[in-house]
Amino acid sequence: MDGATAREQALDAAETLFYGRGVQSVGMDEVRAASGVSLKRMYQLFPAKELLVEAYLERRDARWRGRLAEFVERREDPRERILAVFDWLEEWFGEPDFRGCAWINAYGELGATSERVADRVRAHKRAFREYLGALVEGAGLPGALTGPLFLLAEGAMVTAGITGGTAPAAEAREAARSLLG
């Protein structure tokens, strides 16, 4: 197995396990067993668990933001694109394996002890906020709306992760519609 294949298999297994059960409850040996990557290769690729967590969050970030942008771009109207963020969140919250926001979860587990993980979480949240800001700008709306829209989306993520339902996205969408006027 070449290095790129081993890396992807390790990250696939890490994502399933870390997102499904939490980072701290999963050991490297469990990731190794689920991935089929030898322990030696696993530690060549990721010399520390923290580096595996960082890589998992980074890869998930690219996919998450890509899926969101693809969904939002289907809307023609710039204001509807903003509201589409909340429609996409509702779909995501309804996925069978939804367990909350991976970055919020990772920060809750490791943010106080791992600066690398905290940095990765902050980068994801900053990029999401900037994306919302670009949507607000594209709709010709005041930039001051970006913060409240970001907080609505983040609050919906936390609430959906705790309650297990999709309603927080719909509720946040309605609040966002009110903000947009």
C-alpha positions in Angstrom: 0.0 0.0 0.0 1.5 3.3 -1.0 1.7 6.3 1.3 -1.2 8.3 -0.2 -3.6 5.3 0.0 -2.5 4.5 3.6 -3.1 8.2 4.5 -6.6 8.2 3.0 -7.5 4.9 4.7 -6.2 6.2 8.0 -8.1 9.4 7.7 -11.3 7.6 6.6 -11.1 5.4 9.7 -10.2 8.4 12.0 -13.1 10.4 10.7 -15.6 7.7 11.2 -14.3 6.9 14.7 -13.5 10.4 15.9 -16.7 12.0 14.7 -18.9 9.0 15.8 -17.4 8.5 19.3 -15.2 11.4 20.1 -11.4 11.9 19.8 -10.4 11.0 23.3 -12.3 7.8 23.4 -10.5 6.4 20.3 -6.9 5.2 20.4 -4.4 5.0 17.6 -4.5 1.2 17.6 -8.3 1.3 17.0 -7.8 3.7 14.0 -5.1 1.3 12.8 -7.3 -1.7 13.0 -10.3 0.0 11.3 -8.0 1.4 8.5 -6.0 -1.7 7.8 -2.9 0.4 7.9 0.0 -1.1 9.9 0.9 0.5 13.2 4.4 1.3 11.9 2.9 3.0 8.8 0.3 4.8 10.9 3.0 6.4 13.0 5.1 7.2 10.0 2.2 9.1 8.6 1.0 10.6 11.9 3.8 10.5 14.6 1.3 11.8 17.2 -2.5 11.4 17.5 -2.8 15.2 17.6 -1.4 15.3 14.0 -4.0 12.8 12.9 -6.8 14.8 14.6 -5.5 18.0 12.8 -5.4 16.2 9.4 -8.9 14.8 10.0 -10.3 18.2 10.8 -8.5 19.8 7.8 -9.7 17.3 5.3 -13.3 17.4 6.7 -13.2 21.2 6.5 -12.5 21.1 2.8 -15.3 18.7 2.1 -17.8 20.4 4.5 -17.2 23.9 3.0 -17.3 22.5 -0.5 -20.6 20.7 0.0 -22.1 23.9 1.5 -20.9 26.1 -1.3 -22.1 23.7 -4.0 -25.6 23.7 -2.4 -25.7 27.5 -1.9 -24.5 28.3 -5.4 -27.6 26.6 -6.9 -29.6 29.6 -5.8 -29.8 32.5 -8.2 -30.9 35.3 -5.8 -28.1 36.6 -3.5 -30.4 36.9 -0.5 -31.7 33.4 -1.1 -28.1 32.2 -1.0 -27.8 33.4 2.5 -30.9 31.6 3.5 -29.7 28.5 1.6 -26.9 28.2 4.2 -29.6 27.3 6.8 -31.4 25.0 4.4 -28.2 23.1 3.9 -27.6 23.0 7.7 -31.1 21.5 8.0 -30.2 18.7 5.5 -26.9 18.1 7.3 -28.6 17.9 10.7 -30.9 15.3 9.2 -28.2 12.9 8.1 -28.3 9.6 10.0 -24.7 9.9 11.3 -25.0 13.6 12.3 -23.3 14.1 15.7 -22.9 17.9 15.8 -20.2 20.0 14.5 -16.9 18.2 14.3 -14.9 21.3 15.1 -17.0 22.3 18.1 -16.8 18.7 19.4 -13.0 18.6 18.9 -12.6 22.0 20.5 -14.6 20.8 23.5 -12.4 17.8 23.9 -9.0 19.2 23.1 -9.1 23.0 22.7 -7.6 23.6 26.1 -4.8 21.2 25.7 -3.9 21.2 22.0 -3.0 24.5 20.3 -2.8 22.7 16.9 -6.4 21.5 17.2 -7.6 24.8 18.5 -5.9 26.5 15.5 -7.6 24.2 13.1 -11.0 24.8 14.7 -10.4 28.6 14.6 -9.4 28.4 11.0 -12.6 26.5 10.1 -14.8 28.9 11.9 -13.0 31.9 10.5 -13.4 30.5 6.9 -17.1 29.9 7.5 -17.7 33.4 8.8 -15.8 34.8 5.9 -18.0 32.8 3.5 -21.1 34.2 5.2 -19.5 37.7 4.9 -19.0 37.1 1.1 -22.7 36.1 0.8 -23.8 39.2 2.7 -21.6 41.4 0.5 -22.8 39.7 -2.6 -26.4 40.5 -1.6 -25.5 44.2 -1.2 -26.3 44.0 2.5 -24.4 45.7 5.4 -21.4 43.8 6.6 -22.7 44.1 10.2 -25.1 41.3 9.4 -22.3 38.8 9.1 -21.8 38.4 12.8 -25.4 37.8 13.7 -25.9 35.3 10.8 -22.7 33.5 11.9 -24.0 33.2 15.5 -27.4 31.9 14.2 -25.7 29.2 12.2 -23.3 28.3 15.0 -26.1 28.2 17.6 -28.1 26.0 15.3 -25.2 23.6 15.0 -24.7 23.3 18.8 -28.4 23.0 19.4 -28.9 20.3 16.7 -25.9 18.4 18.0 -27.4 18.3 21.5 -31.1 17.8 20.6 -30.6 15.5 17.6 -33.2 17.3 15.5 -33.3 19.5 12.4 -35.6 22.2 13.9 -32.7 24.5 15.0 -31.8 25.1 11.3 -35.4 26.1 10.4 -35.6 28.3 13.4 -32.3 30.0 12.6 -33.4 30.4 9.0 -36.5 32.3 10.1 -34.4 34.5 12.4 -32.0 35.1 9.5 -34.9 36.0 7.2 -36.0 38.6 9.8 -32.5 40.1 9.8 -32.3 40.3 6.1 -35.6 42.3 6.1 
